[in-house]
Amino acid sequence: MERTNSVDFFRLFAAFAVVSLHVYIGTVPLEVTIYLRLLARYAVPFFFLISGYFFYFSVNRNGGEALLKNLHKLIGIYVVTWCIYLPKCILKDKFVFDYPLLFTGTDGHLWFLTSLVFGLIFCWYFKNLVKKKILLIFLILVFLTPCLIFHYLNAFGISNSIGETFSRFVLSVPFLLMGMTIAHYRLKLGKISASLVIILSLALLFVEVYIFNRENYGNLWRIEFLLNTIPLSIGIFFLSFNFSVNDQLASYGRTYALGIYLYHQLFNTLTYNLILYLFPGFSEHIFLFNPVICFFSTLGILMFIKRFLPELFRILNGDLIFLNNKNSIPFFTGK
């Protein structure tokens, strides 16, 4: 299965969504911020869907070699990011070497790495389940249900760190399986059908937030996964196959989406403090554009590194042993 330009381009939108989750946006009302954050939560499930979709074709073509190459890359990324974010973690007095840190990494957004490693290994051993529809649906529900239960409880103020770690660790599995299933059965949705799924998911989002009501808005701040996230990510996944995008635009998503996801938190800290320093009396207004500022700052620096320090760029993207990545899954990048 060849890469699809529009899918690569949509990775940039998903990377921007992740950035918007982590930056301060000034005086935007809490209610609006909650809706924006919950909308942006589609990004990681979208990446998992894409990973599962291309993983299916990659494994069919190259067998276990495809799995090993991608595990090498993910482990390389984990090691590099763990080291890069370690000083920040220590400075914020959040460094406690225990088992959650091994799963989540040294910054909160890096949990997807271990989740994806676990998910790919799991899906490799159970890859034939895509031919058994009932068992497949059952397995997807087995993993989705505890994740939903935990986040619903969290929305009502009932939470614990073990539940959060577990839900993050297994979240990749159902979406990887869905992506593999879509690939196996060559399922497709046109623009109109995919857009309808997205609209229905937005309606479900308003219903869910209404259920939690105003008193629980504060609890919704940290919620990463609700029921609406499932159709929203699926709708955007199918929509991403329905556009014509030129090679240049697609190349930005192909080359930089991974780096933006991994390293935007470094630039988030930098841009936040620069805005406070340079515009002390006007900073709250500038913070309204903080997602755009952080996104393009990260993109610009990554483009500079790729242009003038290509070996460093490869290391930042997990190529510690400079493997040939031609068979890697394009969950963020790859060739």
Phi, psi and omega in degrees: 000119181283158177296153179244122185304317183294325177294317177300319179294321180293338176297327178296318178298319179294321177296320177297321178299319179296316178302316183296337178288336192249357183256155176278132184241033168069226191270018177298131181304147183303318181301317180294318180300319180299314179298317180297318180294316180293326175295318183289347182293351179294339195300307183293315173303324176299314178298321178295319177301313179299318179300312180296321181299309182281334176299321180302310181292322181295317180292319178299329182274323189234001177062218184296338179299321180297318179298313182297318180298318181286327175294320175302314182294315181295320178294321176299315178299317181299314181297314182295311183291325178301317180288319183294319182273354182300313179301319178298319179297318180292317181297330179271008179057036179250006184273108172227113185283098177217182187297325178299325181296328178292328180275325187263344185080183185270006169216147193301330185278356185272003180300336183297337183294307180291326177297318181290322176300310179299315182297318180294318178297315179300311183292332176295315182286338180243027185296334180285353179293341180297343179270354182240092193300314184296313179297322180296312179299317179300315182294319177300316180293325179300323180274326182287321187300309179296328177296315179295316181300314181300314184287329174294317176298320179298322179296334178264011176088010179250105185213165173204154186293328180295317178297321179295314180298316181297313183296323176292319186296324185260355187298332181295328189301305183297324181284325173298316179297320177296318178298318178295321179295317177301319179293316183298316183266005180052043181288142181219149169229135177284179182301315184294314181295317179296320179295323178295319177299318180296316180298316178296323178293326177292321176298318178296324177301313180296324178295314182296316179295322178298322179299321182284338178057172188302322184297340183255009181302322180300323178291331181289346184302320184262000182294129183252349188203117174234175184300322181296338181297329183293301179293330180297312180293323179292317179299316179292325175303308180293323179297328183293346179266002191246025180230154175260117183234135181287164186298324183296313179295319180297326183296330178295316177293319182296322189266326193243348183300318179300310182298321178298315178300313188290319195245004181296334181293331175294317181283335175299313177298318182295309183294323179301313182288326177295318179296317178297322183285317186278330184229063186300328181266355185231008190297323183299325178287321179292327180298342175299332181258013185301320177302318180292317180298313181294318181300309184284334173295314179296314179300315181298315180294320179295322177296320178296313180298317180297323183287318189249341180227064187299326179292321176296321179299320179294319179296317179299334178264015171091007182273067183288329181245014173051052177288157172284119187263017186297338181255009183286153178285133180277059179291330172226316186211189182124172182233000000 
